[in-house]
Structures are given as structure tokens and as C-alpha cells.
Amino acid sequence: MDLPAAAPLPNLRCPLCGGPNDCAPAGCGRFDVDCWCSQARIPAALLDRVPAEQRGLACICRRCVDAGRGDG
Ligand SMILES: [Zn+2]
């Protein structure tokens, strides 16, 4: 069963580079906060590089999103 998580996981690290991802929901433990990542378009190629166990659980950081977009 794939129930949506009741609260964001406190994953504050980018799964790609290990740096801080600045994710507001992860930081405060609630989904009803504004975050840059809710408006950012994450390239699919970038998501492919996230380890399967962290996909959909940890936010990619802005730096990696920008880098992923740059060569697309
Ligand atoms: Zn990153």
C-alpha cells in the first residue's frame, strides 16, 4: 500500500551532493509551508540520479537543480 506520508521526513541533505537542500517542509516537519522546491521543476534526468531509497523522500538542492537544468 502506498499511503502518502503524514509528515515530511527530516531529510535536510541533498541526495546528490550531500549539501543542505533548504527544504522548508523537511525543516519544520509540515507540508503546509512554502518552499522553493514546490515551484521548482526538477529535471527527470536529475531524479534518475537520486538513489532509489531516497527518491521522493529527500529534496535535491537548488545548486544541483540548476546544474541539472543547465546542461539540458
Ligand atoms: Zn545538491
N, CA, C, O and the ligand as a Tripos MOL2 file, in Angstrom:
@<TRIPOS>MOLECULE
protein
  289   287    73     0     0
PROTEIN
NO_CHARGES

@<TRIPOS>ATOM
      1 N           0.8380   -1.1980    0.0000 N.3       1 MET1
      2 CA          0.0000    0.0000    0.0000 C.3       1 MET1
      3 C           0.8780    1.2560    0.0000 C.2       1 MET1
      4 O           1.8290    1.3690    0.7740 O.2       1 MET1
      5 N           0.5420    2.1730   -0.8690 N.am      2 ASP2
      6 CA          1.3390    3.3860   -0.9510 C.3       2 ASP2
      7 C           0.5710    4.5730   -0.3880 C.2       2 ASP2
      8 O           0.0620    5.4060   -1.1380 O.2       2 ASP2
      9 N           0.4930    4.6430    0.9020 N.am      3 LEU3
     10 CA         -0.1560    5.7930    1.5330 C.3       3 LEU3
     11 C           0.8130    6.9670    1.5490 C.2       3 LEU3
     12 O           2.0070    6.7850    1.7850 O.2       3 LEU3
     13 N           0.3020    8.1770    1.2990 N.am      4 PRO4
     14 CA          1.1820    9.3330    1.3860 C.3       4 PRO4
     15 C           1.6460    9.5430    2.8250 C.2       4 PRO4
     16 O           0.9020    9.2890    3.7720 O.2       4 PRO4
     17 N           2.8550    9.9980    2.9710 N.am      5 ALA5
     18 CA          3.3930   10.2310    4.3050 C.3       5 ALA5
     19 C           2.5950   11.3290    5.0030 C.2       5 ALA5
     20 O           2.1830   12.3050    4.3750 O.2       5 ALA5
     21 N           2.3830   11.1610    6.3020 N.am      6 ALA6
     22 CA          1.6270   12.1430    7.0660 C.3       6 ALA6
     23 C           2.4480   13.3950    7.3210 C.2       6 ALA6
     24 O           1.8990   14.4850    7.4790 O.2       6 ALA6
     25 N           3.7360   13.2410    7.3580 N.am      7 ALA7
     26 CA          4.6130   14.3760    7.6030 C.3       7 ALA7
     27 C           5.8930   14.1830    6.8060 C.2       7 ALA7
     28 O           6.3290   13.0550    6.5800 O.2       7 ALA7
     29 N           6.4920   15.2930    6.3790 N.am      8 PRO8
     30 CA          7.7350   15.1640    5.6210 C.3       8 PRO8
     31 C           8.8380   14.5800    6.4890 C.2       8 PRO8
     32 O           8.9050   14.8330    7.6920 O.2       8 PRO8
     33 N           9.6880   13.8050    5.8660 N.am      9 LEU9
     34 CA         10.8310   13.2700    6.5820 C.3       9 LEU9
     35 C          11.8770   14.3660    6.7470 C.2       9 LEU9
     36 O          12.0360   15.2220    5.8760 O.2       9 LEU9
     37 N          12.5750   14.3330    7.8490 N.am     10 PRO10
     38 CA         13.5730   15.3920    8.0950 C.3      10 PRO10
     39 C          14.8380   15.1780    7.2770 C.2      10 PRO10
     40 O          15.9400   15.0870    7.8170 O.2      10 PRO10
     41 N          14.6550   15.1000    5.9680 N.am     11 ASN11
     42 CA         15.8130   14.9260    5.0990 C.3      11 ASN11
     43 C          16.2910   16.2880    4.6230 C.2      11 ASN11
     44 O          15.7650   16.8480    3.6620 O.2      11 ASN11
     45 N          17.2800   16.8000    5.3010 N.am     12 LEU12
     46 CA         17.7450   18.1540    5.0130 C.3      12 LEU12
     47 C          18.9460   18.1720    4.0840 C.2      12 LEU12
     48 O          19.5020   19.2270    3.7780 O.2      12 LEU12
     49 N          19.3330   16.9800    3.6410 N.am     13 ARG13
     50 CA         20.5300   16.8930    2.8020 C.3      13 ARG13
     51 C          20.1530   16.5010    1.3910 C.2      13 ARG13
     52 O          19.2820   15.6580    1.1730 O.2      13 ARG13
     53 N          20.8150   17.1180    0.4450 N.am     14 CYS14
     54 CA         20.6250   16.7670   -0.9520 C.3      14 CYS14
     55 C          21.1600   15.3540   -1.1960 C.2      14 CYS14
     56 O          22.3050   15.0570   -0.8540 O.2      14 CYS14
     57 N          20.3320   14.4780   -1.7890 N.am     15 PRO15
     58 CA         20.7830   13.1000   -2.0180 C.3      15 PRO15
     59 C          21.8630   13.0040   -3.0860 C.2      15 PRO15
     60 O          22.4980   11.9590   -3.2360 O.2      15 PRO15
     61 N          22.0750   14.0810   -3.8260 N.am     16 LEU16
     62 CA         23.0780   14.0400   -4.8860 C.3      16 LEU16
     63 C          24.4360   14.5470   -4.4260 C.2      16 LEU16
     64 O          25.4590   13.9290   -4.7190 O.2      16 LEU16
     65 N          24.4570   15.6700   -3.7070 N.am     17 CYS17
     66 CA         25.7420   16.2500   -3.3350 C.3      17 CYS17
     67 C          25.9770   16.2430   -1.8290 C.2      17 CYS17
     68 O          27.0840   16.5290   -1.3730 O.2      17 CYS17
     69 N          24.9330   15.9140   -1.0450 N.am     18 GLY18
     70 CA         25.1030   15.8410    0.4040 C.3      18 GLY18
     71 C          25.0550   17.1960    1.0890 C.2      18 GLY18
     72 O          25.2260   17.2820    2.3050 O.2      18 GLY18
     73 N          24.8240   18.2510    0.3240 N.am     19 GLY19
     74 CA         24.7370   19.5860    0.9060 C.3      19 GLY19
     75 C          23.3410   19.8670    1.4080 C.2      19 GLY19
     76 O          22.4300   19.0780    1.1580 O.2      19 GLY19
     77 N          23.1430   20.9860    2.1210 N.am     20 PRO20
     78 CA         21.8150   21.3560    2.6070 C.3      20 PRO20
     79 C          20.8750   21.6550    1.4450 C.2      20 PRO20
     80 O          21.2590   22.3410    0.4980 O.2      20 PRO20
     81 N          19.6380   21.1420    1.5100 N.am     21 ASN21
     82 CA         18.7210   21.3220    0.3800 C.3      21 ASN21
     83 C          17.7330   22.4650    0.5990 C.2      21 ASN21
     84 O          16.9290   22.7660   -0.2830 O.2      21 ASN21
     85 N          17.7880   23.1040    1.7710 N.am     22 ASP22
     86 CA         16.9170   24.2660    2.0270 C.3      22 ASP22
     87 C          15.4400   23.9260    1.9110 C.2      22 ASP22
     88 O          14.6350   24.8030    1.5960 O.2      22 ASP22
     89 N          15.0630   22.6740    2.1560 N.am     23 CYS23
     90 CA         13.6590   22.2960    2.0130 C.3      23 CYS23
     91 C          12.8940   22.6850    3.2790 C.2      23 CYS23
     92 O          13.1660   22.1640    4.3600 O.2      23 CYS23
     93 N          11.9390   23.6020    3.1350 N.am     24 ALA24
     94 CA         11.1960   24.0990    4.2890 C.3      24 ALA24
     95 C          10.3440   23.0060    4.9530 C.2      24 ALA24
     96 O          10.3860   22.8750    6.1760 O.2      24 ALA24
     97 N           9.5700   22.2130    4.1870 N.am     25 PRO25
     98 CA          8.7790   21.1540    4.8220 C.3      25 PRO25
     99 C           9.6460   20.1650    5.5940 C.2      25 PRO25
    100 O           9.2790   19.7460    6.6910 O.2      25 PRO25
    101 N          10.7760   19.7950    5.0390 N.am     26 ALA26
    102 CA         11.6610   18.8670    5.7450 C.3      26 ALA26
    103 C          12.1880   19.5130    7.0160 C.2      26 ALA26
    104 O          12.3820   18.8410    8.0290 O.2      26 ALA26
    105 N          12.4190   20.8220    6.9580 N.am     27 GLY27
    106 CA         12.9840   21.5180    8.1000 C.3      27 GLY27
    107 C          12.0110   21.6710    9.2530 C.2      27 GLY27
    108 O          12.4030   21.5760   10.4160 O.2      27 GLY27
    109 N          10.7310   21.9110    8.9360 N.am     28 CYS28
    110 CA          9.7950   22.1880   10.0150 C.3      28 CYS28
    111 C           8.8250   21.0330   10.2570 C.2      28 CYS28
    112 O           8.0120   21.0950   11.1790 O.2      28 CYS28
    113 N           8.9000   19.9810    9.4400 N.am     29 GLY29
    114 CA          8.0860   18.7980    9.6840 C.3      29 GLY29
    115 C           6.6330   18.9350    9.2660 C.2      29 GLY29
    116 O           5.7920   18.1650    9.7300 O.2      29 GLY29
    117 N           6.3100   19.8950    8.3990 N.am     30 ARG30
    118 CA          4.9360   20.0760    7.9140 C.3      30 ARG30
    119 C           4.9510   20.2910    6.4060 C.2      30 ARG30
    120 O           5.9200   20.8000    5.8420 O.2      30 ARG30
    121 N           3.8530   19.8910    5.7670 N.am     31 PHE31
    122 CA          3.7730   20.0730    4.3210 C.3      31 PHE31
    123 C           3.1730   21.4340    3.9570 C.2      31 PHE31
    124 O           3.3600   21.9070    2.8360 O.2      31 PHE31
    125 N           2.4590   22.0670    4.8850 N.am     32 ASP32
    126 CA          1.7440   23.2870    4.5310 C.3      32 ASP32
    127 C           2.6000   24.5430    4.6810 C.2      32 ASP32
    128 O           2.1410   25.5650    5.1900 O.2      32 ASP32
    129 N           3.8200   24.4510    4.2400 N.am     33 VAL33
    130 CA          4.6960   25.6200    4.2220 C.3      33 VAL33
    131 C           5.1800   25.8330    2.7950 C.2      33 VAL33
    132 O           5.2650   24.8970    1.9990 O.2      33 VAL33
    133 N           5.4890   27.0600    2.5010 N.am     34 ASP34
    134 CA          6.0070   27.3590    1.1750 C.3      34 ASP34
    135 C           7.4680   26.9450    1.0820 C.2      34 ASP34
    136 O           8.2420   27.1060    2.0260 O.2      34 ASP34
    137 N           7.8190   26.4170   -0.0600 N.am     35 CYS35
    138 CA          9.2080   26.0440   -0.2510 C.3      35 CYS35
    139 C           9.5780   26.2530   -1.7110 C.2      35 CYS35
    140 O           8.7550   26.0660   -2.6070 O.2      35 CYS35
    141 N          10.8060   26.6360   -1.9340 N.am     36 TRP36
    142 CA         11.2620   26.8100   -3.3140 C.3      36 TRP36
    143 C          11.0470   25.5270   -4.1210 C.2      36 TRP36
    144 O          10.8090   25.5740   -5.3280 O.2      36 TRP36
    145 N          11.1350   24.3780   -3.4370 N.am     37 CYS37
    146 CA         11.1000   23.1180   -4.1790 C.3      37 CYS37
    147 C           9.6950   22.8020   -4.6880 C.2      37 CYS37
    148 O           9.5380   21.9760   -5.5870 O.2      37 CYS37
    149 N           8.6550   23.4590   -4.1160 N.am     38 SER38
    150 CA          7.3180   23.1910   -4.6110 C.3      38 SER38
    151 C           7.0680   23.9030   -5.9340 C.2      38 SER38
    152 O           6.1300   23.5640   -6.6560 O.2      38 SER38
    153 N           7.8980   24.8810   -6.2510 N.am     39 GLN39
    154 CA          7.7610   25.5720   -7.5240 C.3      39 GLN39
    155 C           8.8350   25.1930   -8.5160 C.2      39 GLN39
    156 O           8.6970   25.4310   -9.7160 O.2      39 GLN39
    157 N           9.8960   24.6090   -8.0200 N.am     40 ALA40
    158 CA         10.9990   24.2460   -8.9080 C.3      40 ALA40
    159 C          10.6040   23.0720   -9.7900 C.2      40 ALA40
    160 O           9.8950   22.1620   -9.3610 O.2      40 ALA40
    161 N          11.0750   23.1090  -11.0240 N.am     41 ARG41
    162 CA         10.8990   21.9640  -11.9050 C.3      41 ARG41
    163 C          12.1700   21.1440  -11.8550 C.2      41 ARG41
    164 O          13.2380   21.5910  -12.2740 O.2      41 ARG41
    165 N          12.0390   19.9510  -11.3430 N.am     42 ILE42
    166 CA         13.2180   19.0980  -11.2400 C.3      42 ILE42
    167 C          13.3210   18.2680  -12.5210 C.2      42 ILE42
    168 O          12.4030   17.5110  -12.8360 O.2      42 ILE42
    169 N          14.4140   18.3970  -13.2570 N.am     43 PRO43
    170 CA         14.5740   17.5980  -14.4790 C.3      43 PRO43
    171 C          14.5400   16.1070  -14.1630 C.2      43 PRO43
    172 O          15.1110   15.6540  -13.1710 O.2      43 PRO43
    173 N          13.8500   15.3440  -15.0380 N.am     44 ALA44
    174 CA         13.7210   13.9060  -14.7990 C.3      44 ALA44
    175 C          15.0860   13.2320  -14.7550 C.2      44 ALA44
    176 O          15.2940   12.2750  -14.0100 O.2      44 ALA44
    177 N          16.0110   13.7420  -15.5600 N.am     45 ALA45
    178 CA         17.3400   13.1410  -15.5810 C.3      45 ALA45
    179 C          18.0150   13.2700  -14.2210 C.2      45 ALA45
    180 O          18.8210   12.4280  -13.8260 O.2      45 ALA45
    181 N          17.6680   14.3460  -13.5140 N.am     46 LEU46
    182 CA         18.2490   14.5700  -12.1960 C.3      46 LEU46
    183 C          17.6550   13.5760  -11.1910 C.2      46 LEU46
    184 O          18.3690   13.0030  -10.3680 O.2      46 LEU46
    185 N          16.3430   13.3870  -11.2770 N.am     47 LEU47
    186 CA         15.6810   12.4400  -10.3720 C.3      47 LEU47
    187 C          16.2160   11.0310  -10.5770 C.2      47 LEU47
    188 O          16.2800   10.2400   -9.6370 O.2      47 LEU47
    189 N          16.5980   10.7220  -11.8100 N.am     48 ASP48
    190 CA         17.1440    9.3970  -12.0910 C.3      48 ASP48
    191 C          18.4360    9.1430  -11.3340 C.2      48 ASP48
    192 O          18.8200    8.0000  -11.0900 O.2      48 ASP48
    193 N          19.1000   10.2370  -10.9680 N.am     49 ARG49
    194 CA         20.3870   10.0760  -10.2880 C.3      49 ARG49
    195 C          20.2330    9.9640   -8.7850 C.2      49 ARG49
    196 O          21.1980    9.6640   -8.0830 O.2      49 ARG49
    197 N          19.0100   10.2070   -8.2730 N.am     50 VAL50
    198 CA         18.7730   10.0740   -6.8370 C.3      50 VAL50
    199 C          18.7010    8.5810   -6.4990 C.2      50 VAL50
    200 O          17.9910    7.8310   -7.1680 O.2      50 VAL50
    201 N          19.4280    8.1490   -5.4720 N.am     51 PRO51
    202 CA         19.3520    6.7360   -5.0670 C.3      51 PRO51
    203 C          17.9080    6.3280   -4.8050 C.2      51 PRO51
    204 O          17.1360    7.0930   -4.2270 O.2      51 PRO51
    205 N          17.5440    5.1150   -5.2340 N.am     52 ALA52
    206 CA         16.1580    4.6610   -5.1750 C.3      52 ALA52
    207 C          15.5780    4.7960   -3.7760 C.2      52 ALA52
    208 O          14.4070    5.1460   -3.6280 O.2      52 ALA52
    209 N          16.3740    4.5230   -2.7490 N.am     53 GLU53
    210 CA         15.8380    4.5520   -1.3920 C.3      53 GLU53
    211 C          15.5460    5.9650   -0.9190 C.2      53 GLU53
    212 O          14.8750    6.1520    0.0960 O.2      53 GLU53
    213 N          16.0470    6.9720   -1.6500 N.am     54 GLN54
    214 CA         15.7850    8.3560   -1.2450 C.3      54 GLN54
    215 C          14.8760    9.0810   -2.2200 C.2      54 GLN54
    216 O          14.5020   10.2310   -1.9880 O.2      54 GLN54
    217 N          14.5210    8.4180   -3.3040 N.am     55 ARG55
    218 CA         13.7050    9.0810   -4.3160 C.3      55 ARG55
    219 C          12.3240    9.4020   -3.7530 C.2      55 ARG55
    220 O          11.6540    8.5250   -3.2100 O.2      55 ARG55
    221 N          11.9050   10.6410   -3.8810 N.am     56 GLY56
    222 CA         10.6180   11.0560   -3.3470 C.3      56 GLY56
    223 C          10.6440   11.3230   -1.8500 C.2      56 GLY56
    224 O           9.6280   11.7020   -1.2680 O.2      56 GLY56
    225 N          11.7910   11.1270   -1.2300 N.am     57 LEU57
    226 CA         11.8780   11.3110    0.2140 C.3      57 LEU57
    227 C          12.7690   12.4830    0.5890 C.2      57 LEU57
    228 O          12.5510   13.1380    1.6080 O.2      57 LEU57
    229 N          13.7670   12.7420   -0.2350 N.am     58 ALA58
    230 CA         14.6940   13.8190    0.0810 C.3      58 ALA58
    231 C          14.7360   14.7920   -1.0860 C.2      58 ALA58
    232 O          14.7370   14.3850   -2.2470 O.2      58 ALA58
    233 N          14.7700   16.0760   -0.7670 N.am     59 CYS59
    234 CA         14.8130   17.0990   -1.7970 C.3      59 CYS59
    235 C          16.2230   17.2490   -2.3520 C.2      59 CYS59
    236 O          17.2160   17.1600   -1.6290 O.2      59 CYS59
    237 N          16.2750   17.4780   -3.6460 N.am     60 ILE60
    238 CA         17.5350   17.8610   -4.2670 C.3      60 ILE60
    239 C          17.7480   19.3440   -3.9820 C.2      60 ILE60
    240 O          16.7850   20.1070   -3.9080 O.2      60 ILE60
    241 N          18.9930   19.7510   -3.8230 N.am     61 CYS61
    242 CA         19.2610   21.1510   -3.5120 C.3      61 CYS61
    243 C          19.2110   22.0190   -4.7690 C.2      61 CYS61
    244 O          19.2800   21.5260   -5.8950 O.2      61 CYS61
    245 N          19.0890   23.3090   -4.5420 N.am     62 ARG62
    246 CA         18.9650   24.2550   -5.6460 C.3      62 ARG62
    247 C          20.1560   24.1870   -6.5800 C.2      62 ARG62
    248 O          20.0170   24.2720   -7.8010 O.2      62 ARG62
    249 N          21.3260   24.0340   -5.9860 N.am     63 ARG63
    250 CA         22.5460   24.0090   -6.7900 C.3      63 ARG63
    251 C          22.5080   22.8610   -7.8000 C.2      63 ARG63
    252 O          22.8440   23.0370   -8.9710 O.2      63 ARG63
    253 N          22.0930   21.6920   -7.3280 N.am     64 CYS64
    254 CA         22.0460   20.5340   -8.2260 C.3      64 CYS64
    255 C          20.9360   20.6970   -9.2530 C.2      64 CYS64
    256 O          21.0940   20.2800  -10.4010 O.2      64 CYS64
    257 N          19.8050   21.3010   -8.8570 N.am     65 VAL65
    258 CA         18.7210   21.5290   -9.8140 C.3      65 VAL65
    259 C          19.1930   22.4740  -10.9100 C.2      65 VAL65
    260 O          18.9610   22.2320  -12.0950 O.2      65 VAL65
    261 N          19.8520   23.5410  -10.5080 N.am     66 ASP66
    262 CA         20.3690   24.4840  -11.5020 C.3      66 ASP66
    263 C          21.3730   23.8050  -12.4200 C.2      66 ASP66
    264 O          21.3430   24.0030  -13.6350 O.2      66 ASP66
    265 N          22.2530   23.0150  -11.8490 N.am     67 ALA67
    266 CA         23.2630   22.3200  -12.6350 C.3      67 ALA67
    267 C          22.5940   21.3430  -13.6070 C.2      67 ALA67
    268 O          23.0250   21.2110  -14.7520 O.2      67 ALA67
    269 N          21.5360   20.6570  -13.1420 N.am     68 GLY68
    270 CA         20.8560   19.6900  -13.9860 C.3      68 GLY68
    271 C          20.1210   20.3500  -15.1230 C.2      68 GLY68
    272 O          20.0110   19.7950  -16.2170 O.2      68 GLY68
    273 N          19.6080   21.5590  -14.8550 N.am     69 ARG69
    274 CA         18.8980   22.2810  -15.9000 C.3      69 ARG69
    275 C          19.8470   22.8550  -16.9300 C.2      69 ARG69
    276 O          19.5330   22.9440  -18.1170 O.2      69 ARG69
    277 N          21.0470   23.2540  -16.4330 N.am     70 GLY70
    278 CA         21.9900   23.9420  -17.2820 C.3      70 GLY70
    279 C          22.4140   23.1560  -18.5130 C.2      70 GLY70
    280 O          22.6070   23.7170  -19.5920 O.2      70 GLY70
    281 N          22.5570   21.8340  -18.3310 N.am     71 ASP71
    282 CA         23.0250   21.0610  -19.4840 C.3      71 ASP71
    283 C          21.8740   20.3610  -20.2060 C.2      71 ASP71
    284 O          22.0900   19.4400  -20.9930 O.2      71 ASP71
    285 N          20.6340   20.8150  -19.9230 N.am     72 GLY72
    286 CA         19.5170   20.1440  -20.5440 C.3      72 GLY72
    287 C          18.9890   20.8190  -21.7590 C.2      72 GLY72
    288 O          18.0370   20.3330  -22.3700 O.2      72 GLY72
    289 ZN         22.7660   19.0240   -4.2610 Zn       73 ZN73
@<TRIPOS>BOND
     1     1     2 1
     2     2     3 1
     3     3     4 2
     4     3     5 am
     5     5     6 1
     6     6     7 1
     7     7     8 2
     8     7     9 am
     9     9    10 1
    10    10    11 1
    11    11    12 2
    12    11    13 am
    13    13    14 1
    14    14    15 1
    15    15    16 2
    16    15    17 am
    17    17    18 1
    18    18    19 1
    19    19    20 2
    20    19    21 am
    21    21    22 1
    22    22    23 1
    23    23    24 2
    24    23    25 am
    25    25    26 1
    26    26    27 1
    27    27    28 2
    28    27    29 am
    29    29    30 1
    30    30    31 1
    31    31    32 2
    32    31    33 am
    33    33    34 1
    34    34    35 1
    35    35    36 2
    36    35    37 am
    37    37    38 1
    38    38    39 1
    39    39    40 2
    40    39    41 am
    41    41    42 1
    42    42    43 1
    43    43    44 2
    44    43    45 am
    45    45    46 1
    46    46    47 1
    47    47    48 2
    48    47    49 am
    49    49    50 1
    50    50    51 1
    51    51    52 2
    52    51    53 am
    53    53    54 1
    54    54    55 1
    55    55    56 2
    56    55    57 am
    57    57    58 1
    58    58    59 1
    59    59    60 2
    60    59    61 am
    61    61    62 1
    62    62    63 1
    63    63    64 2
    64    63    65 am
    65    65    66 1
    66    66    67 1
    67    67    68 2
    68    67    69 am
    69    69    70 1
    70    70    71 1
    71    71    72 2
    72    71    73 am
    73    73    74 1
    74    74    75 1
    75    75    76 2
    76    75    77 am
    77    77    78 1
    78    78    79 1
    79    79    80 2
    80    79    81 am
    81    81    82 1
    82    82    83 1
    83    83    84 2
    84    83    85 am
    85    85    86 1
    86    86    87 1
    87    87    88 2
    88    87    89 am
    89    89    90 1
    90    90    91 1
    91    91    92 2
    92    91    93 am
    93    93    94 1
    94    94    95 1
    95    95    96 2
    96    95    97 am
    97    97    98 1
    98    98    99 1
    99    99   100 2
   100    99   101 am
   101   101   102 1
   102   102   103 1
   103   103   104 2
   104   103   105 am
   105   105   106 1
   106   106   107 1
   107   107   108 2
   108   107   109 am
   109   109   110 1
   110   110   111 1
   111   111   112 2
   112   111   113 am
   113   113   114 1
   114   114   115 1
   115   115   116 2
   116   115   117 am
   117   117   118 1
   118   118   119 1
   119   119   120 2
   120   119   121 am
   121   121   122 1
   122   122   123 1
   123   123   124 2
   124   123   125 am
   125   125   126 1
   126   126   127 1
   127   127   128 2
   128   127   129 am
   129   129   130 1
   130   130   131 1
   131   131   132 2
   132   131   133 am
   133   133   134 1
   134   134   135 1
   135   135   136 2
   136   135   137 am
   137   137   138 1
   138   138   139 1
   139   139   140 2
   140   139   141 am
   141   141   142 1
   142   142   143 1
   143   143   144 2
   144   143   145 am
   145   145   146 1
   146   146   147 1
   147   147   148 2
   148   147   149 am
   149   149   150 1
   150   150   151 1
   151   151   152 2
   152   151   153 am
   153   153   154 1
   154   154   155 1
   155   155   156 2
   156   155   157 am
   157   157   158 1
   158   158   159 1
   159   159   160 2
   160   159   161 am
   161   161   162 1
   162   162   163 1
   163   163   164 2
   164   163   165 am
   165   165   166 1
   166   166   167 1
   167   167   168 2
   168   167   169 am
   169   169   170 1
   170   170   171 1
   171   171   172 2
   172   171   173 am
   173   173   174 1
   174   174   175 1
   175   175   176 2
   176   175   177 am
   177   177   178 1
   178   178   179 1
   179   179   180 2
   180   179   181 am
   181   181   182 1
   182   182   183 1
   183   183   184 2
   184   183   185 am
   185   185   186 1
   186   186   187 1
   187   187   188 2
   188   187   189 am
   189   189   190 1
   190   190   191 1
   191   191   192 2
   192   191   193 am
   193   193   194 1
   194   194   195 1
   195   195   196 2
   196   195   197 am
   197   197   198 1
   198   198   199 1
   199   199   200 2
   200   199   201 am
   201   201   202 1
   202   202   203 1
   203   203   204 2
   204   203   205 am
   205   205   206 1
   206   206   207 1
   207   207   208 2
   208   207   209 am
   209   209   210 1
   210   210   211 1
   211   211   212 2
   212   211   213 am
   213   213   214 1
   214   214   215 1
   215   215   216 2
   216   215   217 am
   217   217   218 1
   218   218   219 1
   219   219   220 2
   220   219   221 am
   221   221   222 1
   222   222   223 1
   223   223   224 2
   224   223   225 am
   225   225   226 1
   226   226   227 1
   227   227   228 2
   228   227   229 am
   229   229   230 1
   230   230   231 1
   231   231   232 2
   232   231   233 am
   233   233   234 1
   234   234   235 1
   235   235   236 2
   236   235   237 am
   237   237   238 1
   238   238   239 1
   239   239   240 2
   240   239   241 am
   241   241   242 1
   242   242   243 1
   243   243   244 2
   244   243   245 am
   245   245   246 1
   246   246   247 1
   247   247   248 2
   248   247   249 am
   249   249   250 1
   250   250   251 1
   251   251   252 2
   252   251   253 am
   253   253   254 1
   254   254   255 1
   255   255   256 2
   256   255   257 am
   257   257   258 1
   258   258   259 1
   259   259   260 2
   260   259   261 am
   261   261   262 1
   262   262   263 1
   263   263   264 2
   264   263   265 am
   265   265   266 1
   266   266   267 1
   267   267   268 2
   268   267   269 am
   269   269   270 1
   270   270   271 1
   271   271   272 2
   272   271   273 am
   273   273   274 1
   274   274   275 1
   275   275   276 2
   276   275   277 am
   277   277   278 1
   278   278   279 1
   279   279   280 2
   280   279   281 am
   281   281   282 1
   282   282   283 1
   283   283   284 2
   284   283   285 am
   285   285   286 1
   286   286   287 1
   287   287   288 2
@<TRIPOS>SUBSTRUCTURE
     1 MET1         2 RESIDUE 1 A MET
     2 ASP2         6 RESIDUE 1 A ASP
     3 LEU3        10 RESIDUE 1 A LEU
     4 PRO4        14 RESIDUE 1 A PRO
     5 ALA5        18 RESIDUE 1 A ALA
     6 ALA6        22 RESIDUE 1 A ALA
     7 ALA7        26 RESIDUE 1 A ALA
     8 PRO8        30 RESIDUE 1 A PRO
     9 LEU9        34 RESIDUE 1 A LEU
    10 PRO10       38 RESIDUE 1 A PRO
    11 ASN11       42 RESIDUE 1 A ASN
    12 LEU12       46 RESIDUE 1 A LEU
    13 ARG13       50 RESIDUE 1 A ARG
    14 CYS14       54 RESIDUE 1 A CYS
    15 PRO15       58 RESIDUE 1 A PRO
    16 LEU16       62 RESIDUE 1 A LEU
    17 CYS17       66 RESIDUE 1 A CYS
    18 GLY18       70 RESIDUE 1 A GLY
    19 GLY19       74 RESIDUE 1 A GLY
    20 PRO20       78 RESIDUE 1 A PRO
    21 ASN21       82 RESIDUE 1 A ASN
    22 ASP22       86 RESIDUE 1 A ASP
    23 CYS23       90 RESIDUE 1 A CYS
    24 ALA24       94 RESIDUE 1 A ALA
    25 PRO25       98 RESIDUE 1 A PRO
    26 ALA26      102 RESIDUE 1 A ALA
    27 GLY27      106 RESIDUE 1 A GLY
    28 CYS28      110 RESIDUE 1 A CYS
    29 GLY29      114 RESIDUE 1 A GLY
    30 ARG30      118 RESIDUE 1 A ARG
    31 PHE31      122 RESIDUE 1 A PHE
    32 ASP32      126 RESIDUE 1 A ASP
    33 VAL33      130 RESIDUE 1 A VAL
    34 ASP34      134 RESIDUE 1 A ASP
    35 CYS35      138 RESIDUE 1 A CYS
    36 TRP36      142 RESIDUE 1 A TRP
    37 CYS37      146 RESIDUE 1 A CYS
    38 SER38      150 RESIDUE 1 A SER
    39 GLN39      154 RESIDUE 1 A GLN
    40 ALA40      158 RESIDUE 1 A ALA
    41 ARG41      162 RESIDUE 1 A ARG
    42 ILE42      166 RESIDUE 1 A ILE
    43 PRO43      170 RESIDUE 1 A PRO
    44 ALA44      174 RESIDUE 1 A ALA
    45 ALA45      178 RESIDUE 1 A ALA
    46 LEU46      182 RESIDUE 1 A LEU
    47 LEU47      186 RESIDUE 1 A LEU
    48 ASP48      190 RESIDUE 1 A ASP
    49 ARG49      194 RESIDUE 1 A ARG
    50 VAL50      198 RESIDUE 1 A VAL
    51 PRO51      202 RESIDUE 1 A PRO
    52 ALA52      206 RESIDUE 1 A ALA
    53 GLU53      210 RESIDUE 1 A GLU
    54 GLN54      214 RESIDUE 1 A GLN
    55 ARG55      218 RESIDUE 1 A ARG
    56 GLY56      222 RESIDUE 1 A GLY
    57 LEU57      226 RESIDUE 1 A LEU
    58 ALA58      230 RESIDUE 1 A ALA
    59 CYS59      234 RESIDUE 1 A CYS
    60 ILE60      238 RESIDUE 1 A ILE
    61 CYS61      242 RESIDUE 1 A CYS
    62 ARG62      246 RESIDUE 1 A ARG
    63 ARG63      250 RESIDUE 1 A ARG
    64 CYS64      254 RESIDUE 1 A CYS
    65 VAL65      258 RESIDUE 1 A VAL
    66 ASP66      262 RESIDUE 1 A ASP
    67 ALA67      266 RESIDUE 1 A ALA
    68 GLY68      270 RESIDUE 1 A GLY
    69 ARG69      274 RESIDUE 1 A ARG
    70 GLY70      278 RESIDUE 1 A GLY
    71 ASP71      282 RESIDUE 1 A ASP
    72 GLY72      286 RESIDUE 1 A GLY
    73 ZN73       289 GROUP 0 **** ****
